[in-house]
Amino acid sequence: MLTNGDLVRIPQGSLMMGDSGGGQYPPAIGFLSSPTMGIVLETTVPNLGTLVKVLMNDKIVYIENKSLQLVGDKNVRKAS
């Protein structure tokens, strides 16, 4: 289970979505070309189901919860 402030690994091929701008569902930005790290900002975003708000490379994006991997002690990744 992810909580706000968690450090997560975002695998290659994860779908990134941008800000909805008041719309119903955020638009797709694209797929990650290489794995990266991010910080969870919000785990329960109203009306977005399983999307998680993540700070990644100085950008705020929305990513499916099932794609994120929690980074634990000694850099061991745990299933989320």
C-alpha positions, -999 to 999 in steps of 0.1 A, spaced: 0 0 0 14 34 -10 12 65 12 19 101 4 56 109 3 67 73 -7 97 70 -30 87 48 -59 103 33 -90 83 38 -122 92 10 -147 98 15 -184 66 14 -205 44 29 -178 16 52 -192 19 88 -180 -11 110 -178 -12 148 -175 -35 172 -156 -72 169 -166 -77 206 -164 -112 201 -150 -121 173 -174 -133 139 -164 -101 119 -170 -65 131 -176 -51 129 -211 -23 105 -219 11 121 -222 30 90 -234 49 60 -222 82 61 -203 112 52 -224 134 44 -194 127 36 -157 128 65 -133 121 74 -97 93 95 -83 76 107 -51 39 100 -44 20 132 -39 -15 118 -36 -27 82 -34 -64 89 -35 -72 114 -62 -110 120 -63 -128 106 -94 -96 90 -108 -99 55 -95 -65 38 -93 -44 67 -106 -18 81 -83 -4 117 -85 34 115 -87 62 141 -89 87 128 -115 115 147 -130 101 181 -119 67 173 -134 35 162 -119 19 132 -137 -7 106 -130 2 69 -131 -17 37 -125 -11 24 -90 -3 -11 -103 27 2 -122 45 18 -92 70 -1 -72 77 10 -36 114 14 -29 122 -1 6 152 -6 28 186 -13 11 170 -4 -22 148 -35 -23 117 -30 -44 85 -43 -29 53 -51 -48 27 -24 -42 
